[in-house]
């Protein structure tokens, strides 16, 4: 099969608004988006996003203004995104699980002029708007008994001519709010150039897993309020392929969609992959269309990864990055994934083309191979900064362009990045640093363990001791001592858990799939003046 795009085509897409423009010229009848039976060609996507742009201008939206979206995934969200960028405005998707207070904070912080709302969020959205100072007008994405203007009618009241507004590539296009697990979320400002500038270099690198072939289909099931959702679908759209958009991730639905739509590539967080392979029918599905599964956003235990490789039978690529880096900055290629397991499978892989990676200590000194410190990255994908938070931006990005990730890790002599954990999650026991993700990897392979989170709890002797919180597999009677012994057979004794508690419910996770260790830690630290010992 021929490659979907020539490298020089990326030069025609300097802003996100240029994406539907370019593909409408080059592949107008190719399907861009498929959503619950509704298919949109690139020609239609371009025309309808032009209508959106005209409707926004008629509503008084100007370059630099913020438009908010509050709902689950939808093809119309991406149409709206392109229309917003075509007028030089920016879009802020809000996680659909957020409360009215949380949504109100984002609406006010972003100073949203309009709020587009999916049916699942209408009641919460109305409550949120009532709490805001911005009081944006609500436009409903779908019809219903809500009394608000409906998106398609709002859009269709305007012509499909391209307004041809000059939008600089470095203008903020996307405002993604961080999860806020340690305080109020911050808006991450991403420009079209953050998303698009490296695309030609990636195409020319010919890494195989990153190439899209004519006729391939992408599956977009991760939530669009995160870079793994919006960013992944934009990758497919930029590359001119069909993107099947799921309203929400559902493992049973995924098992139906993959063979029906002949999905070639998809991005999923490890928790989502685990849900899929735990589904009874998982080993009966035809996965022959899958070429690669990309995974990231949280650590993936090697034992779970090996099981996924066995079930899906395709190439696997780990992706490491964050919202502030517009997603992926390192990758672990398929050839480094060994069904028997290897040391590199515990790494986050190598820097993406045109991305620099380095390790710094607390004083800002650059460290050498295998020395643990804070991971930093420098590339065109680094965010413009935090929205209306210059101090936080300066604390994250240095004057010479290095972005501090907040992750602890090291780079080996071959250039592979190994992530130990979030710096703030590090456990100090008896003066030794222990990173929970490393211990979780060790515990996860135990045959009775379905999920595990590792935290530090107060210890009069050692300051903190390592505790594992385990969700057992169904139908087993796990033994704490056996789990501790199992971990000690795989890692140093001081790193292994000293105690194990069991949960009968799934581990608490953020909407992006990250384990909420802070929530698990809280009962053990109640009454303490601080959360370190």
Beta strands, then each sheet from edge to edge (+ up, - down):
strand 1: 31-35
strand 2: 38-41
strand 3: 66-70
strand 4: 90-94
strand 5: 112-117
strand 6: 137-140
strand 7: 149-150
strand 8: 172-177
strand 9: 187-191
strand 10: 217-220
strand 11: 242-245
strand 12: 265-269
strand 13: 292-296
strand 14: 315-322
strand 15: 327-332
strand 16: 350-351
strand 17: 356-360
strand 18: 373-378
strand 19: 385-386
strand 20: 403-411
strand 21: 417-422
strand 22: 427-429
strand 23: 432-434
strand 24: 449-459
strand 25: 463-472
strand 26: 499-503
sheet 1: 2+ 1- 11- 10- 12- 13- 14- 15+ 16-
sheet 2: 4+ 3+ 5+ 6+ 7+
sheet 3: 8+ 9- 19+
sheet 4: 17+ 18- 20+ 21-
sheet 5: 22+ 23-
sheet 6: 24+ 25- 26-
end
